[in-house]
Amino acid sequence: MSEAHRKSRRLVSSMKRRALIPVAVAATLALLGPAWAQEEAPPSTTDQAAAPSAQETDQGAAPPAKEADKAAEPPAKQGDNAAAPPAKEAEKVAAPEAKEKEARHESERHEQKPKRFDWSFAGAFGRYDKAQLRRGFKVYKEVCSSCHSIKMLAFRNLSQPGGPEFPEKEVEALAASYKIKDGPNQAGEYFDRPGRPSDRFPPPFANEQAARAALAGNYPPDMSVLAKARGYSRGFPLFLFDALPGFSYQEHGVDYITSLMEGYEDPPPDVKMPDGQFYDPYMPGRRIGMPPPLSEGVVTYEDGAPQTIDQYAKDVAAFMMWVAEPHLESRKRIGLGVVAFLLVFVGLLYFTKRKIWSNVPH
């Protein structure tokens, strides 16, 4: 029964397939029939009669249109040629002006990157130059102290190791030359007394309002930590090294201060400076309210150092770096000792491990 059933099923399926073939052929002819009819259909007599007249109308109208176009073309071309040179000349004249304006606006927005200088205190083994610190203090005392304060520095710091190391008697005489406001006394009043080495440098103005009133609205910043507070980005790829411990460049502030004091110059012709403002390309906005503080020979050096603006700027910047970080030398000395200890300690640990585990099978 099973064999007969299989044969009957095969027969039924073959008959179904044979029955589908005519249906498929009929459907194909039905789809293709309209297309064949459109391709083989002859044009009607109305179309054949209208075609020559349309062609004749187009041929008759073409020459006048072409002649009109040809007649109209030369004046247009001549007009374009006549107008082209002035337009090109105007573009040539306007392009440099636009570039100059763009450069001027760019210069007003962005400051130049400060120059990089060589410092004796740079690097892991750097140390302060005591002679430079003494010269820098002299520049500060004779030029900068009239406006800027260093209220976090005490007189006695000038005689401590790692700094200018002035003699103690000289520091006492220097402190006594300042008037320190003290009090109250028994009568409840404040009074002025000569300074002592333990006192801090007094500010040139009593408060911010007094400073702005005396300096046309400008407020000079305190110089105590200015050399560490100021900085700039050195760009790619140097900023990658600044992100690594032990490889970062720490002299951004003194580079900025030195470049700023050396950078005073006349503004470009198209840049108008407000009253009381001076042009300095290293200042953000390229405008600064401080007049040029340094000039040739304004401070007399007793050690024979050059009395130039560049030397003054570098000396006072180095002094400001010491004021901001007076323990730099001791910090580096301790750091080098710690690194040396760690290297020896790691070596001892390695050889101790080799000794203990050398006879243990693994």
C-alpha positions in Angstrom: 0.0 0.0 0.0 2.8 2.3 0.8 4.4 1.9 -2.7 1.2 2.5 -4.5 0.6 5.6 -2.3 4.0 7.0 -3.2 3.4 6.5 -6.9 0.0 8.2 -6.8 1.5 11.2 -5.1 4.3 11.5 -7.7 1.7 11.4 -10.4 -0.4 14.1 -8.9 2.5 16.4 -8.4 3.7 15.9 -12.0 0.2 16.7 -13.3 0.1 19.9 -11.2 3.4 21.0 -12.7 2.3 20.3 -16.2 -0.9 22.3 -15.6 1.0 25.3 -14.4 3.1 25.7 -17.6 0.2 26.9 -19.8 -0.9 29.3 -17.1 2.6 30.8 -16.9 2.8 31.2 -20.7 -0.6 32.9 -20.8 0.3 35.3 -18.0 3.5 36.2 -19.8 1.7 36.9 -23.1 -0.8 39.0 -21.3 1.9 41.2 -19.8 3.9 41.6 -23.0 0.9 42.1 -25.3 0.2 45.8 -24.6 3.9 46.7 -25.2 4.0 44.9 -28.5 0.8 46.7 -29.5 2.3 50.1 -28.7 5.5 49.4 -30.6 3.7 48.1 -33.7 0.9 50.6 -33.8 1.2 52.8 -37.0 1.0 56.6 -36.5 -2.4 58.1 -37.2 -3.1 60.4 -40.1 -3.7 63.4 -37.9 -0.2 63.0 -36.4 1.4 62.5 -39.8 -0.4 65.7 -41.1 0.6 67.8 -38.0 4.2 66.7 -38.0 5.3 68.5 -41.2 3.6 71.7 -40.3 5.2 71.7 -36.8 8.6 71.1 -38.4 8.0 73.9 -40.9 6.9 76.3 -38.1 10.1 75.5 -36.1 12.3 75.9 -39.2 10.7 79.2 -40.0 11.0 80.6 -36.5 14.5 79.4 -35.9 16.5 81.9 -38.1 14.9 85.1 -36.6 15.4 83.8 -33.1 19.0 82.9 -33.8 19.6 86.2 -35.5 18.1 88.0 -32.5 20.3 86.0 -30.1 23.4 86.8 -32.2 22.5 90.4 -32.3 22.0 90.5 -28.6 25.1 88.6 -27.7 27.8 91.1 -28.6 26.5 94.0 -26.4 26.2 91.7 -23.4 29.7 90.3 -23.9 31.0 93.8 -24.4 29.3 95.0 -21.2 30.7 92.0 -19.3 34.2 92.7 -20.6 33.9 96.3 -19.7 32.6 95.6 -16.2 35.1 92.8 -15.5 38.3 94.8 -15.0 36.9 97.2 -12.3 35.4 94.2 -10.4 38.7 92.3 -10.5 40.6 95.4 -9.5 38.2 96.0 -6.6 38.6 92.4 -5.5 42.4 92.8 -5.6 42.2 95.9 -3.5 39.7 94.6 -1.1 41.5 91.3 -0.4 44.6 92.7 1.3 42.4 95.1 3.3 40.2 92.2 4.5 43.4 90.2 5.4 44.8 93.1 7.3 41.5 93.6 9.2 41.4 89.9 10.0 45.0 89.9 11.2 44.3 93.0 13.3 41.3 91.4 14.9 43.2 88.2 15.4 46.0 90.2 17.1 43.6 91.9 19.3 42.1 88.6 20.5 45.1 86.4 21.0 48.5 87.1 22.6 51.8 85.8 21.3 53.3 82.8 23.0 56.0 83.9 25.5 59.7 83.3 24.6 61.6 80.6 26.4 64.6 81.5 28.5 67.4 79.6 30.2 67.2 79.6 34.0 69.7 78.4 36.5 66.9 76.9 38.7 65.4 74.8 35.8 65.5 71.0 35.9 66.0 68.5 38.6 69.4 69.8 39.5 68.7 73.5 39.2 69.7 76.0 41.8 69.0 79.7 42.3 71.7 82.1 41.3 72.2 84.2 44.5 73.7 87.1 42.6 70.7 87.2 40.2 68.3 87.1 43.2 70.0 90.1 44.8 69.9 92.0 41.5 66.2 91.1 41.1 65.4 92.3 44.6 67.1 95.6 43.8 65.0 96.0 40.7 61.8 95.2 42.7 62.7 97.6 45.5 63.6 100.6 43.2 61.0 100.0 40.4 58.2 97.6 41.2 57.6 98.2 44.9 55.9 101.6 44.2 52.9 99.7 42.8 53.2 95.9 43.5 53.2 94.3 46.9 54.9 91.1 48.1 52.8 90.8 51.3 53.6 87.0 51.8 57.4 87.6 52.1 59.0 88.5 55.4 62.2 90.5 55.7 64.0 87.6 57.4 63.4 85.4 54.4 66.1 87.4 52.6 68.8 86.0 54.9 67.7 82.4 54.9 69.5 79.7 52.9 68.3 79.0 49.4 67.6 82.7 48.7 69.6 85.9 48.2 71.2 85.2 51.7 71.7 88.9 52.6 73.7 89.4 55.9 71.4 89.6 58.9 72.6 93.2 59.8 71.7 94.3 56.3 68.3 92.7 56.6 67.7 94.5 60.0 68.6 97.8 58.5 66.4 97.2 55.5 63.4 96.3 57.8 64.0 99.4 59.9 63.7 101.6 56.8 60.0 100.6 56.5 57.1 101.9 58.6 54.9 99.2 59.9 51.4 100.0 61.2 50.9 98.4 64.6 48.5 98.6 67.5 46.4 99.3 69.2 48.3 100.9 72.0 47.0 101.6 75.6 45.0 104.5 74.2 43.3 102.2 71.6 45.1 103.9 68.7 47.2 102.5 65.8 50.7 103.8 65.3 53.6 103.4 63.0 56.9 101.8 64.1 60.1 100.8 62.4 60.0 97.4 60.9 61.6 94.3 62.3 63.0 91.2 60.4 59.9 89.2 61.5 57.6 91.6 59.7 56.3 91.2 56.2 56.8 93.7 53.5 54.0 96.3 53.8 51.9 97.0 50.7 52.3 100.3 48.8 48.5 101.0 49.2 46.2 100.6 52.1 43.5 98.8 50.1 42.3 98.1 46.5 40.3 101.3 46.3 43.3 103.4 47.2 45.3 101.7 44.5 42.7 102.2 41.8 42.3 105.8 42.7 46.0 106.5 42.5 46.6 104.4 39.3 43.7 105.6 37.0 41.5 102.6 37.8 44.2 99.9 37.6 44.9 97.4 40.4 48.4 96.0 40.4 48.5 92.3 41.4 50.4 91.0 44.4 53.8 89.5 43.3 54.0 86.9 46.1 53.0 83.9 43.9 52.7 85.6 40.5 55.5 83.5 39.0 53.7 80.3 39.8 50.2 81.6 39.0 50.9 82.7 35.4 51.5 80.2 32.7 50.7 79.2 29.1 50.3 76.1 27.0 53.3 75.1 25.0 51.2 73.2 22.4 51.6 69.8 20.8 53.7 67.7 21.5 55.4 69.5 24.4 52.2 69.6 26.5 52.4 65.8 26.7 55.7 66.0 28.5 54.2 68.6 30.9 51.6 66.1 31.9 54.2 63.5 33.0 55.6 63.7 36.6 59.2 64.7 36.6 59.2 66.0 33.0 56.9 69.0 33.3 58.3 72.4 32.4 57.9 74.6 35.6 59.2 77.9 34.3 56.1 79.0 32.4 55.5 81.9 34.8 59.0 83.5 34.6 59.0 83.1 30.8 55.7 85.0 30.7 56.8 87.8 33.0 60.1 88.3 31.3 58.5 88.4 27.8 55.8 90.7 29.1 58.3 93.3 30.4 60.4 93.1 27.3 57.4 93.1 24.9 56.3 96.8 25.0 56.1 98.2 21.5 54.2 100.7 19.3 50.7 99.5 18.2 50.0 98.7 14.6 48.8 101.7 12.5 45.2 100.4 12.4 45.0 99.6 16.2 43.8 102.5 18.4 44.7 102.2 22.0 42.5 103.8 24.7 43.9 106.4 27.0 46.0 104.8 29.7 46.5 101.6 27.8 49.7 100.3 26.2 50.4 97.7 23.5 52.1 94.5 24.5 51.7 91.4 22.3 52.3 89.0 25.2 49.4 90.4 27.3 46.0 88.8 26.8 44.1 91.2 24.5 47.5 92.8 23.8 46.5 95.7 26.0 48.0 96.5 29.4 47.4 99.3 31.8 50.9 99.3 33.3 53.3 101.8 31.6 56.7 100.3 30.5 58.4 99.9 33.9 61.9 99.3 32.7 64.4 101.4 30.7 68.1 101.3 30.0 70.1 102.2 33.1 67.2 102.7 35.4 68.8 100.5 38.1 72.6 100.6 38.8 74.2 97.2 39.3 77.3 97.0 41.5 78.5 93.6 40.3 79.1 94.7 36.7 76.0 92.9 35.2 74.5 94.5 32.0 72.1 97.3 32.9 69.7 96.6 30.1 65.9 95.9 29.9 66.5 92.3 29.1 68.8 91.8 32.1 66.4 93.7 34.4 63.5 91.6 33.3 65.2 88.3 33.8 66.6 89.3 37.2 63.3 90.5 38.7 61.5 87.4 37.2 64.0 85.1 38.9 63.5 87.0 42.2 59.7 86.6 41.8 60.2 82.9 41.2 62.1 82.6 44.5 59.4 84.6 46.3 56.8 82.2 45.0 58.9 79.1 45.8 61.6 79.9 48.4 62.2 76.2 49.3 62.8 75.0 45.7 66.4 73.9 46.4 65.5 71.9 49.6 62.6 70.3 47.7 64.8 69.2 44.9 67.4 67.9 47.3 64.9 65.9 49.3 63.4 64.5 46.0 66.7 63.4 44.6 67.5 61.7 48.0 64.1 59.9 47.9 64.6 58.7 44.3 68.1 57.4 45.2 66.8 55.5 48.2 64.0 53.9 46.2 66.4 52.7 43.6 68.7 51.1 46.2 65.6 49.7 48.0 64.3 48.1 44.8 67.7 46.6 44.1 67.9 45.1 47.6 64.4 43.6 47.3 65.3 42.0 44.0 68.5 40.3 45.2 66.8 39.3 48.4 64.0 37.6 46.5 66.6 35.8 44.3 68.4 34.6 47.4 65.3 33.3 49.2 63.6 31.5 46.3 66.7 30.2 44.5 66.6 26.8 46.2 62.8 26.4 45.9 61.6 24.3 43.0 59.1 26.0 40.7 
